[in-house]
């Protein structure tokens, strides 16, 4: 099993700040790309899977590393 590095709160905040600057500048693609790089909290990923489906998460480019760490690497297929 691959070990993934957990993103610190400081790293998440730094990405959020960069994303906010991009959004203010009108770069909505850059904003979306950066915000999706922050791991989605497992409880939100679970709700999103239930309400919108696994394809939404897979095709959306979301960072699901924290959900995979909590629920297992095959959680989207269960």
Secondary structure, DSSP 8 states (H G I E B T S, - for coil): --------HHHHHHHHHHHHHHHHTT-HHHHHHHHHHS---HHHHHHHHHHH-HHHHHHHT---HHHHHHH-TTGGG-
